[in-house]
């Protein structure tokens, strides 16, 4: 017998916990359950266990608006898990979460006006089934089980160990070894300084340079406010607003005057490097693309650059020709000796949790849908998907979507509707459609590889996937839910 709830939340990471909080505080009479495939809460911060794992967004914005963050802006995975655990405990959310519940299928029936979600309890191998009125997808956007790892000639010839950061094991020993980290994103920038003090040498091997921002892992405004005994709730809100404002200002600069933004970023790197390493600014830290077309990682206390200054880490920009028994041969002819190779090469998109969706006996092709405010989709009833910001903290958008879903559910109750589905209006069927994100605007590898799986967007609201918090924070709370783009019954 299937268990029925009003709302079923998929995922107990930062978005799912946020959804559970809003349901508990804003709709206490709504029954809901959170299904999580892992053994515990936390999502990314639970599955990633590589050395130094930390946030690459400040916790004043990556944390929740309703829960003050009192630590350093850049936090370790354990600090984030502790924070999420406090939210769960403070709001009695644990009773709603079911762990080790892997969802395999989600089936919508218009006759019944409900979803049927089925899967397996991996702790017991027992099948389970839930029915729900509304499905809230908070499972994230990439596959946790396995990262993206290209293949290169000769990988089987390598005599050492090759590991992707998502496959890191507790018994992996890198101490005293020669390590090559392939990649130059946030993961590489985290791994390298965390390992540098214990290895013989560690090399960041990049195909092309990446932009970084470096600074103290502290917030001067927060420290100043605390000096005068400002309540933590005020500190959190004031600092949060300042961080959002500063982030938006720099993002606007990147598009209005990318040359100035680039100069700012490179000047920050120059400040971090010793005189003998200044040539790396041009050779290793000057990307060919414009700023913010890929994510910019923050380097707290400049630890990546300090490892370079100390001579324990180096950066090589080149292409891989092949692996051999003792390391990697590069196209330039240089050979990187290695005992351990870490492939920090990113991840693959996980679209709707890799769940098989069916709507009235028809398999769902997500790419055929058009997004409604980047969270609902044409032809998919009673479902919202959380997809955060590319250039700001994920949680900012997760929280706006949570408030929107609560408002939508309240509105449905007010008008006596049990089903809602976005539909293009008659004069919008010939609307020009664009990709989920313009590749010229933002184009990291995981988006390029998965764009064909994602929904499309239109040329005007509400058929847009907004990526501007300053716009969304005004639009989502005030959008007319009876403008004809949402069909109720």
Residue pairs with C-beta under 8 A, 6 or more apart in sequence:
2 116
2 129
2 130
2 131
3 33
3 128
3 129
3 130
3 131
4 31
4 114
4 130
4 131
4 132
5 31
5 32
5 33
5 130
5 131
5 132
5 133
6 30
6 31
6 32
6 132
6 133
6 134
7 23
7 30
7 31
7 32
7 132
7 133
7 134
7 135
7 136
7 409
8 32
8 33
8 35
8 115
8 117
8 130
8 132
8 134
8 135
8 136
9 16
9 19
9 20
9 23
9 32
9 33
9 34
9 35
9 136
9 138
10 16
10 34
10 35
10 103
10 135
10 136
10 137
10 138
10 139
10 353
10 355
11 34
11 35
11 36
11 43
11 137
11 138
11 139
11 140
11 353
12 20
12 34
12 36
12 38
12 40
12 41
12 42
12 43
12 97
12 99
13 41
13 42
13 43
13 44
13 45
13 46
13 138
13 139
13 140
14 43
14 44
14 62
14 84
14 394
14 395
14 398
15 43
15 138
15 140
15 386
15 388
15 394
15 395
15 398
16 34
16 36
16 43
16 138
16 139
17 34
17 41
17 84
17 87
17 88
17 93
18 64
18 138
18 395
18 398
18 399
18 402
19 34
19 136
19 138
19 386
19 398
19 402
19 405
20 32
20 34
20 91
20 93
20 96
20 97
21 64
21 66
21 87
21 91
21 93
21 402
22 402
22 403
22 405
22 406
23 30
23 32
23 406
24 91
24 92
24 93
24 96
25 91
26 406
27 406
27 409
27 410
30 409
32 96
33 96
33 97
33 98
33 130
34 93
34 96
34 97
34 98
35 98
35 101
35 103
35 117
35 119
35 130
36 97
36 98
36 99
36 100
36 101
37 100
37 101
37 102
37 103
37 122
37 144
38 46
38 47
38 99
38 100
38 144
39 99
39 100
39 123
40 46
40 99
41 81
41 84
41 85
41 88
41 97
41 99
42 77
42 80
42 81
42 84
43 140
43 144
44 140
44 144
45 53
45 77
45 80
45 81
45 84
46 81
47 144
47 166
48 77
48 165
48 166
48 168
49 77
49 168
49 170
50 165
50 166
50 168
50 187
50 190
50 191
51 168
51 174
51 190
51 191
51 194
51 195
52 76
52 190
52 191
52 193
52 194
52 195
53 76
53 77
53 190
54 74
54 75
54 76
54 77
54 190
54 300
55 62
55 74
55 75
55 80
56 74
56 186
56 190
56 295
56 297
56 298
57 298
57 392
57 393
57 394
58 73
58 74
58 219
58 243
58 298
58 393
59 69
59 71
59 72
59 73
59 74
59 75
59 79
59 80
59 83
60 69
60 73
60 219
60 222
60 236
60 239
60 240
60 243
61 240
61 243
61 244
61 247
61 392
61 393
61 395
61 396
62 393
62 394
62 395
63 69
63 83
63 236
63 395
64 87
64 395
64 399
65 237
65 240
65 399
67 83
67 86
67 87
67 90
68 232
68 233
68 235
68 236
69 75
69 83
69 236
70 232
70 235
70 236
71 79
72 217
72 218
72 300
73 217
73 218
73 219
73 243
73 300
74 217
74 298
74 300
75 83
87 93
88 94
88 97
98 121
99 123
100 121
100 122
100 123
101 119
101 120
101 121
101 122
101 128
102 119
102 120
102 121
102 122
103 117
103 118
103 119
103 353
103 355
104 118
104 119
104 120
104 355
104 356
105 117
105 118
105 119
105 355
105 356
105 357
105 358
106 115
106 116
106 117
106 118
106 135
106 355
106 356
106 357
106 358
107 115
107 116
107 117
107 118
107 357
107 358
107 359
108 114
108 115
108 116
108 357
108 358
108 359
108 360
108 380
108 381
108 382
108 383
109 116
109 360
110 360
110 381
110 419
112 131
113 133
113 418
113 419
114 131
114 132
114 133
114 382
115 131
115 132
115 133
115 134
115 135
115 382
115 383
116 129
116 130
116 131
117 129
117 130
117 131
117 132
117 135
118 127
118 128
118 129
118 130
119 127
119 128
120 126
120 127
120 128
121 127
121 128
133 382
133 418
134 382
134 383
134 384
134 405
134 409
135 382
135 383
135 384
136 383
136 384
136 386
136 405
137 352
137 353
137 383
137 384
137 385
137 386
138 386
138 398
139 350
139 352
139 353
140 350
141 349
141 350
141 387
141 388
142 347
142 348
142 349
142 350
142 446
143 347
143 348
143 349
143 350
143 354
144 166
144 350
146 164
146 166
146 167
146 348
147 164
147 165
147 166
147 167
147 343
147 345
147 346
147 347
147 348
148 345
148 346
148 347
148 348
148 445
148 446
148 449
149 164
149 343
149 345
150 343
150 345
152 320
152 322
152 323
153 321
153 322
153 323
154 322
154 323
154 324
154 329
155 162
155 323
157 323
157 324
157 325
158 323
158 324
158 325
158 327
158 338
158 341
159 325
159 326
160 177
160 327
160 338
160 339
160 340
160 341
161 172
161 339
161 340
161 341
162 340
162 341
162 343
163 169
163 172
163 340
163 341
163 342
163 343
164 342
164 343
164 344
164 345
165 187
165 191
165 342
165 343
165 344
166 347
172 340
174 195
174 198
174 199
174 340
175 198
175 199
176 198
176 199
176 200
177 199
177 200
177 339
177 340
178 199
178 200
178 201
178 202
178 327
178 337
178 338
178 339
178 340
179 195
179 199
179 201
179 202
179 203
179 338
179 339
179 340
179 341
179 342
180 202
180 203
180 205
180 327
180 328
180 336
180 338
180 340
180 341
180 342
181 188
181 191
181 192
181 202
181 203
181 204
181 205
181 341
181 342
181 344
182 188
182 205
182 206
182 320
182 341
182 342
182 343
182 344
182 345
183 204
183 205
183 206
183 343
183 344
183 345
183 346
184 204
184 206
184 208
184 209
184 210
184 315
185 210
185 295
185 297
185 344
185 346
186 295
186 297
187 344
187 346
188 204
188 206
188 342
188 344
189 210
189 212
189 297
189 299
189 304
191 342
191 344
192 202
192 204
192 304
192 307
192 313
193 303
193 304
193 306
193 307
193 313
195 202
196 202
196 307
196 310
196 312
196 313
197 312
199 312
201 312
201 313
201 314
202 307
202 312
202 313
202 314
203 313
203 314
203 315
203 316
203 336
203 338
204 313
204 314
204 315
204 316
205 316
205 318
205 320
205 328
205 330
205 336
206 284
206 315
206 316
206 317
207 317
207 318
207 319
208 287
208 288
208 317
209 284
209 285
209 286
209 287
209 288
209 317
210 285
210 287
210 294
210 297
211 262
211 265
211 285
211 287
211 291
211 292
211 294
211 296
211 297
212 265
212 268
212 269
212 285
212 296
212 297
212 298
212 299
212 304
213 265
213 268
213 296
213 297
213 298
213 299
214 268
214 269
214 271
214 272
214 298
214 299
214 300
214 301
214 302
214 304
214 305
215 268
215 298
215 299
215 300
215 301
215 302
216 300
216 301
217 300
217 301
219 239
219 243
221 238
221 239
221 242
222 235
222 239
225 234
225 235
225 238
225 239
226 235
230 238
244 392
244 396
244 469
244 470
247 391
247 392
248 392
248 468
248 469
248 470
250 261
251 292
251 391
251 392
253 260
253 261
253 264
254 261
254 290
254 291
254 292
255 292
258 290
258 291
261 291
261 292
262 290
262 291
265 291
265 296
266 281
266 285
266 286
269 280
269 281
269 285
269 305
270 278
270 281
272 299
272 302
272 305
272 306
272 309
273 280
273 281
273 305
273 308
273 309
274 309
277 308
277 309
280 308
280 315
283 317
284 315
284 316
284 317
285 315
289 443
292 391
292 442
293 440
293 441
293 442
293 443
294 442
294 443
294 444
295 390
295 391
295 444
299 305
304 313
307 313
308 314
308 315
316 330
316 334
316 336
318 330
318 331
318 332
318 334
319 330
319 331
319 332
320 328
320 329
320 330
320 331
321 329
321 330
321 331
322 328
322 329
323 329
323 341
324 335
326 335
326 337
326 338
327 335
327 336
327 337
327 338
327 341
328 335
328 336
328 338
328 341
329 335
330 336
346 444
346 445
346 446
347 446
348 446
348 449
348 450
349 446
349 447
349 449
349 450
349 453
349 454
351 366
351 450
351 453
351 454
352 364
352 366
352 385
356 363
357 363
357 364
357 366
357 380
358 364
359 379
359 380
359 381
364 380
366 377
366 453
366 454
366 455
367 452
367 453
367 454
367 455
367 456
368 379
369 377
369 378
369 379
369 380
369 455
369 456
370 377
370 378
370 422
370 424
370 433
370 455
370 456
370 457
370 458
370 463
371 377
371 378
371 436
371 455
371 456
371 457
371 463
371 464
371 465
372 378
372 422
372 462
372 463
372 485
372 486
373 404
373 461
373 462
373 464
373 465
373 466
373 475
373 476
373 479
374 387
374 397
374 457
374 464
374 465
374 466
374 467
375 384
375 385
375 386
375 387
375 401
375 404
375 405
376 383
376 384
376 385
376 422
377 383
377 385
377 422
377 455
378 421
378 422
378 423
378 424
379 421
379 422
379 423
380 421
380 422
381 419
381 420
381 421
382 419
382 420
382 421
384 401
384 404
384 405
384 408
386 397
386 398
386 401
386 402
387 397
387 465
388 394
388 395
388 396
388 397
388 398
389 396
389 397
389 467
389 469
390 437
390 442
390 467
391 442
391 467
392 469
396 469
397 469
397 472
400 469
400 472
400 473
400 476
400 477
401 476
403 476
403 477
404 476
404 477
404 479
407 477
407 481
408 420
408 481
411 417
411 481
412 418
412 420
412 488
415 488
417 488
417 489
418 489
419 488
419 489
420 486
420 487
420 488
421 486
421 487
422 462
422 485
422 486
422 487
423 485
423 486
423 487
424 431
424 458
424 463
424 485
425 484
425 485
428 458
428 463
431 458
431 459
431 460
431 463
432 458
432 459
433 456
433 457
433 458
433 459
434 456
434 457
434 458
434 459
435 451
435 454
435 456
435 457
436 447
436 451
436 454
436 455
436 456
436 457
436 465
437 447
437 451
437 454
437 465
437 467
439 447
439 448
439 451
442 467
455 465
457 463
457 464
457 465
458 464
461 475
461 479
462 479
462 483
462 485
463 485
466 472
466 475
